[in-house]
């Protein structure tokens, strides 16, 4: 079974790529993988196995 997480991403004026990279890496450490980046990078959808 899969579980999903949706986060809203707000673009900043500076260091946006570094902030996004840091966020993606933090979720990856928890076992999440990116399923989709939607709506001009304003929403990121993650997926992972629920019974891990």
N, C-alpha and C positions, 0 to 999 in steps of 0.2 A: 504494500500500500504506500502511496506517495502522500506527502504533505507539502503545502505551498505557502509561501510568504510573499507578500506584496509590500514594497516600501515606496514611499513618495520621495523623489529626489528633487531638491531645489538647487537650481544652478546659482552659483555664487559669482562674484566678480573676479575673484582671484583664486588660484590653486585648485580650481574645480577638478582637473584631472587627478591630482594627487589625493583629494578628498574622496573621489569616486573609487579610485584604486584601493585606498585604505579601507573603505566600506566593503568593497567586494572581497578583499582579503580576509576581513574579519568574519564575514558570513561563510567563506570557504573553510575557515578553521572550524566552524560549527557543523560542517558537512553539507552546506547548501551549495548548489550550482545554479548559475544563471540560466533560466529557461527563456526569458524574453526581456528585452528592453523596449518599452513602449512609449508612445506619445512624446516624441522629441526628448528622450532621456528623462522624462518626468516621473516614470514609474518603472521599477525594476521588479521582475517576478523571479523568485527562486523556487527550487524544488529539491527535495531529498527524500530518501526512504524513511518512512515513519518507524519501521521496526529495525532500526540499525543497531 
